[in-house]
Amino acid sequence: MADHDTTKALRIAKVIELLNKKSPHGGATLKELAEACEVSTRSILRYLEQIENDMNIAIVRPEKNTAKKEGLYRLDAGYLPSISPEKALVILLSLMQQKGSALAGHNNELKDALIGTLFKYKYNPQTLPIEQLQERIHIVEDQLADPVKVSDIFTKLVLSLRDCCRVKLWYYSGHKRQNTERVVEPYGLICKRHNWYLIAYCLSRKSIRIFRVDQITDIFPYTSERFEYPADFSLREHMAQSWGVTINNDELCQVRLKFRPEVAHRVRA
């Protein structure tokens, strides 16, 4: 039998699904939502609060005098396209694969939204076998020591990239075994084997540097200090001269590597 949290997640997903369908036509009543989920209207009001506060999905609500039609609830930003169970399964597995990575911060709320779509055609809340599925699919990956914290730093970096604002970061240097404080202009993010790296112009070093995101211990965005992203900079071209993610800042040289025949197919271009 599915646990209480999973059943609740399924019902919340069902509320979002119904609002998706009803929003283009004006919305749905509390009674409609309660009957669809087989709960009280008071429970629906709690679900709506969680959808707005925890999942950051804006809802037009009549009790707040924001609805054009009396007594109808709808999504404020229109409605989302439906996802087939097959596509929802692929997305769910992708989220499971990112469990211990820098993208883990928002995984739980996204998984809750997918559960309803994934199982709504086959199962009901009382027989939802999501735990069985997770037990039968095991992903072996290196996990970060504190993925939630790294995810928060990663999100701030993405916003800084979007807004072209400088950031102060505290970076743990492995060979020095200490934190260093830098102010940088973030140029881009790259991912290599599930590890994320920040490419940024360091104001103290006066050069472009690479910072591994999970070694950034803290970050403070200077939202009022904007910078101009250099028009002649290309992240792809900059990383073309790197082996893995380590850039050779010295003179370029040509090397030849020899691989055994049984592994050559793994590195063949």
Secondary structure, 3 states (H helix, E strand, C coil): CCCHHHHHHHHHHHHHHHHHHHHHHCCECHHHHHHHHCCCHHHHHHHHHHHHHCCCCCEECHHHCCCCCCCCEEECCCCCCCCCHHHHHHHHHHHHHCCCCCCHHHHHHHHHHHHHHHHCCCCCHHHCCHHHHHHHCCCCCCCCCCHHHHHHHHHHHHHHHHHCEEEEEEEEECCCCEEEEEEEEEEEEEEECCEEEEEEEECCCCEEEEEEHHHEEEEEEEEEEECCCCCCCCHHHHHCCEECCEECCCCCCCCCCCCCHHHHCCCCC
